[in-house]
C-alpha cells in the first residue's frame, strides 16, 4: 500500500510542477492552480482505471463526458498565439 501512495505522491508532484511551469511560461491561462489541474488529471486517471478494472468497454470509456470537459478545459487555457508560434518550454 505504501508503494502505491508513494507513486501517487510522485505523480501528483510531477504534474503540479509541470503545470506550474506551463502557467509561468504563459502556455496555460485561467484561474486554476497547478495543484487543482494536477488533481483533476489524477481523478480522471484513477476513475478510468477503476472503470477498466470493472470491465468497462472501450466504447463506454470513450463516451465519458469528463474527457470532453478535460479537452475543453485545456483548449480554453492554452494560449493559441504561443502554440501557433511554436513557443513551448
HELIX and SHEET records of a PDB file:
HELIX    1   1 UNK A    2  UNK A   24  1                                  23    
HELIX    2   2 UNK A   34  UNK A   53  1                                  20    
HELIX    3   3 UNK A   58  UNK A   62  1                                   5    
HELIX    4   4 UNK A   65  UNK A   77  1                                  13    
HELIX    5   5 UNK A   80  UNK A   84  1                                   5    
END                                                                             
